Amino acid sequence: MDIFDLLNFLCGLAFFLFGMFYMGDGLESCAGGRLQSILEKLTASPVKGFLMGFVVTGIIQSSSATTVMVVGFVNSGVMTLHQAVGLIMGANVGTTVTAWLISLTSIDGAAFLFQLLKPASWIPILALLGVYFMRFESSGRRKNVAAILLGFAVLMVGMNTMSSAVEGLKDVPQFSRVFTLFSNPVMGILVGTAVTAVMQSSSASVGVLQALSVTGSITFESAIPLIIGMNIGAVVPTLISSMNASADARRASAIHLYINLIGAVLFMAPYTVLQHTLDLPFLGAAVSPVSIAVVHSGYKLGCALILLPFTGALERLAKATVKEKRGVRAEQPLLDERLMNTPAVALAQAKRLTDLTALMSQRAFEKSIGLLDRWDAKEAEQVRKLEDTIDKHEDVLGTYLVKLSALGLTVRESQDLSTMLHTISDFERISDHAVDILISVQTAREKGNVFSEGARQELRLMSAAVTEALSLSIAAFSTNNPDAARQVEPLVEVVDGMGGALRGHHIDRLRAGRCSVETGFIFTDLVNDLSRVADHCSNIAACIVEMQHSSYDTHNYVHTMHHSTDGEYAANYERFSQKYAL
């Protein structure tokens, strides 16, 4: 092997790593919110958690990505430590799929069927399809498919390049002697761990071992310790991601480490005894890419089957070894930036928090309206606390979404992100108006100002209309339903008309002496707050509809709706006009 072979090997390694990570990114983006929906179905059953971890890792082809996600979920309180154990075990097994894909390069045979199965026969087709989708398709989903196809094609080209570059080493005795050193279990495990820690991917390090196996210089005796070490090294990204996280998040990463360490001890102890006491001829046989995939899968699956019944013990071990920092209890973040490693999942978490914020603003408004009929100091305090919490949510969401917008999102995900960015301020302002309503009611109560029965009935009716508008807009936002959002504007137009009518009736009562000037001011403030809440409902609904066309011109939308000849708009307006007739 000369310098040019070495350069070819490094070039192949670069292609291989690029293809693996590019394909992984495409798989993550293509899976999108499905990852979130799968993980939301978690139960307390370790077996179900194991299966879900296997599925998710099989989809995105990276146990590191899955376990980092798990750490993020545990850190933000979405997932318990108990649920995380089974998931991590499943992720460990799911990552073996990559080795099986890579082993396709070792298919050999002159028969037509074998020729078809060889990657060299169909990789060019995948590459051409990937280029076509990347160049000529505007759909974000098809671009993700293009990334998967191109990534896999480049991965396979890199694998073939590495194998070709090192093929000449089979005649170099020194190369074979290097690998005999790894037949020492301790040496093999340490080297395997170090290689994976540097490459940050056990799939990548196992793939390189598969490429080197074509030399015929690597025996089972050398490969087994290396593979076990590579699995230990795979925990490095998880350990790094858990730094400065909550105690439970650090425990989740510790469980990942313990699974691999305990698995290595359970396997290597009897293996070492048998290695030195029995004559095992197969240990001296050369490995192939397929046999490496078999050892890799068998080891990980065996460890999982042995340890799965002891998930509770692993959890207790993690709690015993990873303590809360004395005197300091880490506050769970509303959103964890670790999840940005998988933008689709991070976006789903941001949507979850935005939905919660929307419901909190609705609750604050409804509680404040309830104070019109019956004052309750505890309810008033709840409204203020909700408003404070919503303020914090707005700050966190705004910062998080801006950072997330700089990452690779599909067109649809970008639209969803923009919708959240535009609407979080409306939810925050609705809670502000809820507090304003509370203050007006409290002021009237403290000063002994009593609304006339007519004014009270009008406020109830307008409040009911605004409450329905708020419910419609939040339901439309939560489901991202533009059809539901289109029902909001005709109701808001009815509310606007009610606001003008109520102000006119207020002036009539003042002239007739049925209302004091001071009470009238409070009444007007309440009408104005109700009208503004309705305006924010209009903004939310308009944003949902407009973002379907990748635009944000709410004023134009409202103007178009009010001057529309659309029969549905007119019918909704008539229905709401009758329902809330003064």
Buried (B, 14 or more C-beta within 10 A) or exposed (E): BEEEBEEBBEBBBBBBBBBBBBBBBBBBBBBBBBBBEBBEEBEEEBBBBBBBBBBBBBBBBBBBBBBBBBBBBBBBBBBBBBBBBBBBBBBBBBBBBBBBBBBBBBBEEEEEEEEEBBBEEBBEEBBEBBBEBBEEEEEBBBBBBBBBBBBBBBBBBBBBBBBBBBBEBEEBEEBBEBBEEBBBBEBBBBBBBBBBBEBBBBBBBBBBBBBBBBBBBBBBBBBBBBBBBBBBBBBBBBBBBBEEBBBBBBBBBBBBBBBBEBBBEBBBEEBBEEBEEEEEEEBEEBBBBBBBBBBBBEBBBBBBEEBBEBBEEBBEBBBEEBEEEEEEEBEBBBBBBBBBBBBBBBBBBBBBBBBBBBEBBBBBBBBBBBBBEEBEEEBBEBBBEBBEBBBEBBEBBBEBBEEBBEBBBBEBBBBBBBBBBBBBBBBBBBBBBBBBBBBBBBBBEEEEBEBBEBBBEBBEBBBEBBBBBBBBBBBBBBEBBBEBBBBBBBBBBBBBBBBEBBBEBBEEBBEEEEBBEEBBBBBBBBBBBBBBBBBBBBBBBBBBBBBEEEEBEBEEBBEBBBEBEEEEBEEBBEBBBEEBEE
